[in-house]
């Protein structure tokens, strides 16, 4: 009983809401202190509710940016189930429904009646108009496999205590910046040996250039934070969360930008995406936290 309650408290501290809720219920069945169980249950259920709201809202905003009105509406309705009368979800729902309505009420093309036959005439010799080139959506770049590090491609951040040992970069309460500014579509893969427990803190940043990026938010992809599942932040907003990772020594974190879309991957599995950075905004790639970086590769971004 005592062990189960302590385990539930620890899972609550790590923000693993569903697992904490399950253990609190088990502790209650075993006869644990009722007040402690009810307090923990309430906190876990509140965390689940907030996480569900943020995930649904992020999904809706992504669909809204892609003009996928139907799925955007569905996601915002889901967000409002978690947070009724929430102004952000309510206003976004109005936008989705307005877009959906405009798409369904667009006037249909009017059939052109057949032309009245006329006496053939000699055609005028006018130059032919060249065909308009078709506009195609950009194809996402392949996620690259990390390669041996080149220390000339990385520079230490201010106040960082990171250091090199041969071809390995040891991250110690600091960060390292990829020296090339990324401007267009790109894909980056970073291989890091990291502790996947309560001491773990490893993440990648896409930081807009202060002189060129305007008010675009920092995009941060966590591989682990105190043993958490991987998740993506756009500024302070949660864009999505993945599955909890088993304890292991090495993870591969990746970012990919295609037009307005930025995707975050952990171990080749897509965690989340965001549309919060304007297309083409110049960004710097940072690798941060505590671990050993032993591979990296960046393609595109010119």
N, C-alpha and C positions, 0 to 999 in steps of 0.2 A: 504493500500500500504506500509506504513512505517513498520507496524507490520510484514507483510509478508517478507519484505526485511531483517528485523532484525532476524526473525526466520531462514531464509536461511543462514545468516551469522553465527548464532550459530551452525546450523547443519554442516556447513563447518568446523567450529572449532573442532567439535566432530568427524570429518572425516566420516560423514554419507553422502557419496557422492551422492548416488541416490536420497535421500530425499532432499538434498540441491539443486541439479539440478532441481528437480520438482518445488520447491518453488521459485527459481530464475526465472524460466519461468513464473510462476504465477505472480510474482512481475512485470515482464516485461509487461505482458498483462494488469496489473492494472495501468501501466504508471510510474513505478519507474524510478529513475535516470538511464539512459541508460549505462553510463560508469561503475557505480557500479554493475549493473546487468551483463554486459558483463565480467567484471573482475571476479565476483563470479562464473559465468557459466564456464569460462575457467578453474578456479581452481578446480571446482567440476568434470568437465569432465577429467581433468588431473589425479585427484585422482581415478576416476573410471577406467581409462586406466591402471594406475599403479597397482591397486588392481586386475584387471582382469589378467594382465600379471603375477603377483606373484602367483595368485591362479592356473593359467594354468601351470606355470613352476613347482610349487610344485607337482601338480597332475602328470605331466610328469615324474618327478624324482622318485616319488613313484612307478609309473608303470614300469619305467626303472629298479628300484631295484628288482621288482617282475618278470622281464623278460616278461612283457606283452607288447611286441613290438608294436602291432597295436594301442592300446590305448595310449601308450607313444608317438608314432609318432603324433597321432591326437592332443594330449595336447600340444606338442611343436609347432606344426603348429598354434594352437590357440594363444600361447604366442607370436609367431612372427607376428600375425595379430596386436597385441597391440604394439609390439616393433620390427619393421622390422630390420633385420640385427643384432639383439642382439647376441653377441658372445656366451653367456651361452646357450641360447635356440638353436642357430645354431649348436653348437658342440654337444649338447645333442641329437638333431635331427639326426645328423650323426650316433651317437652311436645306437639310436633306429633303424634306417634303416639298419645299419650293422647287428645288431642282428636279425632283421626280415629277411634279406637276407640269413644269415647263417642258419636260421631255415627252410626256404623254399627250400634251395638248398642242404640240408643234403642228402647224398646218401641213396637211398632206399635199404632195405635188399634184397640180391640176393637169389633167390629160390634155395634150395639145391636139386640136382637131386636125384632120388630114388637110394638107395644103391643096388649094385649087389648082388643077393642071394649068400650066401656062405654055405658051409657045416657046420652044427651045431657043435660046440665044447663045451667042458665042461667049464663053466664060471670059471674064476679065483676067488678065495676067497679073495677079497680085501674089506677093511672096507668101509662102505657107507659114502659118504661125507655129513655132516650135512647141512640142508637147510640154506640158508642165510636169516637172519631175515629181514622182510619187514621194510622199513624206512617210518614212518608216520609223517606227519606234526604235530607240537604241537598244542593242542587245546587251544584256548584262555580261560583264567579264567573268571568266572562270575564277573561282577562288584559288589563289596560288598556294602551292605547298611550300612551307618555310624552308629556307636554305641557310647555309652557314653564314653567320653574322659578319658584316664588314663594319668595323668600328668607325670608319670614316663617314658612314651614313647616319651616325647617331651623335647627339650632343646632350650633355647633362643639363638638367634643369636647375634653376636657382635654388640653392639650399639643399640640393640632393646629395645623398651619401652613397649613390650607386657607384660601382667600380667594375673594372674589367679584370678578368683572369684568363689570359689566352684569348680564345674566341668566344668565351662566355661572358655575358653581362649580368652581374649580380645586382638585382634591384633591392635596395635597402632603404625604406622610408623615403623614396624619392621618385624621380621620373626622368625619362630620356625622350628626346624629340627626334623624329625622322627629319633629316636636314632639308629635304625637298618639299616645297609647298605643293599641295595637291589641288589642282584647279578644276579638272574635268571629271569624267567617269574614271573610277579606279577600284581596285580590289587589293586588300592587304591581308596577309596571314602572319600571325605571330605565335611561335611555340614557346611555352613557358612551363618550367617545373614549379609547381605551386602546392603549398599545403592546402587541402580542401577541408579545413576544420575551423574552429573558432578563432584561430590565429591568422587565417588567410585573408589577404586583401590584394586582389590583382585585377586590373582593369585597363582598357584602352580608351583614349580620348580622341575626338576630332574637335579641335579648337579653332574656330574661325579667326582669321587674322584680324587683329584689333584695328588695323588701319584700313582694311579692305572688306571686312565681313559685316559691317553694320551691327545690327542688334541680333544676329543669329545666335541661338543658344549653343552651348557646349553639348556635344553628343557623347555620352559615356556608356560604355558597355562593360558591365561587371562580369568577370568569369567567376569570381567568388568574393563575397564580403562576409567575413566571420562564418564561413561555411555555407553561405546562402546559395540557392540555385542561381544560375546566370540570369541577368536582367539588363534592360536597356533604359537609360534615362535621356530625355530630351530637355535640357535645362534641369528643372526640378520635377518634371512630370514623368511618371512611369509610362513607358511605351509598351512594355510587355515583359513577361517573365517566362523562363524555360523550366525544364524539369531539374530536380535536384541531381547533382552530379555525385557519383560514388567517389570515395577517397581514391586518389591516384596522384602520381607524381607530375604528369605532364598533361597540359591542355593546350589546344590550339584555338586562339581567338581570331576572328576575322571581321573586317568591315568591307562593305561593298556599296559604292554609290553608282546609281544609274539614273541620270536626269535628276529629278527631285527626290528620288527614293534613296534612303540610306538603310541598309540592312546590317544586322549584327548576328554573328554565328559563333557557336561554341562547339568544337569538335565536329564541324561540318553540318551541324543541325541549326536551322534558323531559329533564333530566339525571338526577335521582334524587328519591326521596321519603323521608321519615322519619316515624315515629310516636312519637318519643321525648319529645315535649312534651305533657303532659296537656291535654286539650281545654279550651279557654277560658282557658288561662294568659295573662295580660297580657304583651305583648312590646313592645319598642321596635325600630324599624327603623333600622339604621345603614348608611351607604354609606362605604366605606373604600378607601384605597389611593392610587394615583398615576394621574391622568387628568383629563379635563374632563367634568364632569357637565352635560349640556345638556338634560335632560328627565326628568320623573318624574310619576307619577300613582299614587295609592293609593285604592282603593275598599273599602267595607265597614269592618270592624274596630270597629264601635260596641259 
